[in-house]
Structures are given as structure tokens and as C-alpha cells.
Amino acid sequence: MSEMKEIILNKFNEVFGDAEGTKAYFAPGRVNLIGEHTDYNGGHVFPCALTIGTYGVARKREDKKCRFYSMNFEDLGVIEADISGGIKPAKELDWVNYPLGVVWAFAEKGMKIDCGFDLLLNGNIPNGSGLSSSASVEVLTGFILRDLFGFDVTNQDLALIGQFSENKFNGVNCGIMDQFAIAMGKKDHAIFLDTATLQYEYAPLKLEGAKIVIACSNKKRGLGDSKYNERRQECEDALAALQTMVNIKSLGDLDEATYEKLSPVIKDGTKCRRARHAVYENQRTIEAVRALKAGNIKAFGQLMNESHKSLRDDYEVTGKELDTLVDAAWKVPGVIGSRMTGAGFGGCTVSIVKEENVEEFIKSVGENYEKNIGYKADFYVVEVGDGPSVI
């Protein structure tokens, strides 16, 4: 981290003329181990924060200008926004809509920012990979605003503000999981979160002799223009049909047996499959955490595999790239479990692999992927880290 701190401070100095009065910050990315597309269906998720993420340098200004610079999009240069006349999303602001959305969200929650600031970012999360680079930027921005302006908000509040800004400012109807996992991350622990109530507990990630390996498909996708909002609508329609039969608030309120009994009320076969995934995936997540607590990593891995099949067949969000990565992973010795992670339609897979097989895993899955897809995948052996911090 100290090496990265030096890099970003030097760059800030170069871009903005000097680095007087600055502070440096970090917010992690996240990976979800199991519980996919359940967070907006009132179900459980099981993500963890990573030691890769977004680094930032910031300082207050005297005027009402906000100046933004990203080392990940250097060709865009410094992007300026004047906050004196209200804040609106704009296409020409590009990536700046994410941090600016958080400034807007703070104001919407009654926390007006009375002057501008300079902000430089540098992320080492692969962009568009599904490891939550946008949520990492949102939580980091919120953390910086709290620090610079002294707002009285908790890390959990920062997660909710980040989600609010993504929903209302950027128009992506995301659930709470990404921002929550990033804001509330704890080293060597995953977060077992009930998205309906925000009740959570930390579960130690004891993967004795195994590593978490992320494979990035390098198929770019943007959440806003993906089929994400369409899936969400299909689930809402299925829920509305089920609510004519039973008093429930979300699909996460149902167990498998009750769902099977009531499912004929959903007349559309596609919507029926979408709801089935949401119900079964929620129960799988509860079972997976139980298995992990009991030290049964093998059962945890099997549930990861089942999760992928459900996302492939019932939810239809995997696609050729992710399926190729997972199918290849399942054939490698020492793979305890493998599945797509994130919204899907590109992005990443997460696998738990025995340490002695990691090298073989990367070689074998990488070769298979390039042969079938025509370009390379990238692999990251990741560590589980803490939430946001001043560095």
C-alpha cells in the first residue's frame, strides 16, 4: 500500500500542480462467494472484500469546483464539475458520474458539500470485471467526503448512500450487496448478509490449504445497458403473481417446497425459472454458510457449482465466456468449487482451489478458454481484506 500511496501522490502532484494538504485513501473491491441475484430479491448473500480495490488522493478547494482525474482513464484528462448550480448526470462526465452521484446523494440526504475538491483515483480492479469497481469508487468517495467534511455517517450508511446514488443518479437498479461488502469488509472474513433486513454476521473464511482464484473473462459489460434491469423486472412480476396466493414481501421469504407448491400461479415459464433461481439460490447460500461453519468445505464447493448451474439454466446470465471458464475449472483436480460471480454477461468466475493445484488450474483453464473463446482470460489469486481506510 505504501508503494501505491507514493505513486498516487506523485501523480496528484503532476496533475494538479502540488500535493499540499492531501490525504490518501483506499476502498476494496469485492467478490461474492455465493448468493447471486438474490440481493434485490430479499435473500442472503455471502461476499468478502478483497485487498485489490480503488486508491484515492483528495483535498478540499476554496471554490465550488470539483476536479476529477483517473489513472485508469488517463486519456480523458481532468474532468471538472461545478457543484454550485446543482448536480446532474451527464454523458460527457463519463466515469465521474459515479463519484459525483455520491456527492449528489449526500446532498439529497441533507449533507450539503459547501466547497469543491480535487480527487485522483487509481484502481487495480480489472475494469468491467464484475468485482465491483463502480461500488468501490462510490464507497471510497463517501469515505473521503465523510473524512473531508466531517459528516456523521457510519460505514453502513456509506453503503446505503452508494447504492442510492447508483440507483437514482446512475440509473442502475442494483441491490445493496456490493456497497455493503466493500464498506463493511473484514480481513479473512466473509459477510453473511440478509439483504431484506441488513442483519449480518462475519464468518471466518477458513480455507485451509486452498486459495480463492478469480478468472476474469475480459468480456466487457456495462451493468446499465445489460439485461440486469430486465431480470429484476421478471422477478418482480413473478413475486406479484405469488403474492396473490401468499403474504410475502420478497422471493427470499420462500423455501423451495413452498415455492414449488405455489409456482403454477406464475403463468410465464421464463418468469417462473427466474423466481426459482432466486428462491433456491437463497436457500443454497444459507446452507453454504452452515457448511463452512461446520468446516465442510467440500459441501460449500458443491453448492457453488449448483449455484452456477442455476445461474446458467434458470437465470440465464452466464453466457459462453463464463460457462467456458467454469466448465474448464470443474475438470481440474483440486478445484473445490467454481461459479460465475457478479451480475454475469461477462465479468468473472470465482473458484476455490487447493494450493498445490493453483498453477495447474491457471494454465489449464487459461489454455482451454483461449482455444474456445479466441482471447485470453486473466487470473488473480486474491486475499480477503478490510473495508475502506486512510492510508
Stockholm file with secondary structure:
# STOCKHOLM 1.0

chainA/1-391         MSEMKEIILNKFNEVFGDAEGTKAYFAPGRVNLIGEHTDYNGGHVFPCALTIGTYGVARKREDKKCRFYSMNFEDLGVIEADISGGIKPAKELDWVNYPLGVVWAFAEKGMKIDCGFDLLLNGNIPNGSGLSSSASVEVLTGFILRDLFGFDVTNQDLALIGQFSENKFNGVNCGIMDQFAIAMGKKDHAIFLDTATLQYEYAPLKLEGAKIVIACSNKKRGLGDSKYNERRQECEDALAALQTMVNIKSLGDLDEATYEKLSPVIKDGTKCRRARHAVYENQRTIEAVRALKAGNIKAFGQLMNESHKSLRDDYEVTGKELDTLVDAAWKVPGVIGSRMTGAGFGGCTVSIVKEENVEEFIKSVGENYEKNIGYKADFYVVEVGDGPSVI
#=GR chainA/1-391 SS CHHHHHHHHHHHHHHHSCCTTCEEEEEEEEEESSCCSCTTTTCEECEEEEEEEEEEEEEECSSSEEEEEETTSGGGCCEEEECTTCCCCCGGGGGGHHHHHHHHHHHHTTCCCCSCEEEEEEECSCTTSSSCHHHHHHHHHHHHHHHHHCCCCCHHHHHHHHHHHHHHTSCCCCCSHHHHHHHTCCTTEEEEEETTTTEEEEEECCCTTEEEEEEECCCCCCSTTSSHHHHHHHHHHHHHHHTTTSCCSSGGGCCHHHHHHHGGGCCCHHHHHHHHHHHHHHHHHHHHHHHHHTTCHHHHHHHHHHHHHHHHHTSCCCHHHHHHHHHHHHTSTTEEEEEEESSCSSSEEEEEEEGGGHHHHHHHHHHHHHHHHSSCCEEEEECBCCCCEEC
#=GC SS_cons         CHHHHHHHHHHHHHHHSCCTTCEEEEEEEEEESSCCSCTTTTCEECEEEEEEEEEEEEEECSSSEEEEEETTSGGGCCEEEECTTCCCCCGGGGGGHHHHHHHHHHHHTTCCCCSCEEEEEEECSCTTSSSCHHHHHHHHHHHHHHHHHCCCCCHHHHHHHHHHHHHHTSCCCCCSHHHHHHHTCCTTEEEEEETTTTEEEEEECCCTTEEEEEEECCCCCCSTTSSHHHHHHHHHHHHHHHTTTSCCSSGGGCCHHHHHHHGGGCCCHHHHHHHHHHHHHHHHHHHHHHHHHTTCHHHHHHHHHHHHHHHHHTSCCCHHHHHHHHHHHHTSTTEEEEEEESSCSSSEEEEEEEGGGHHHHHHHHHHHHHHHHSSCCEEEEECBCCCCEEC
//
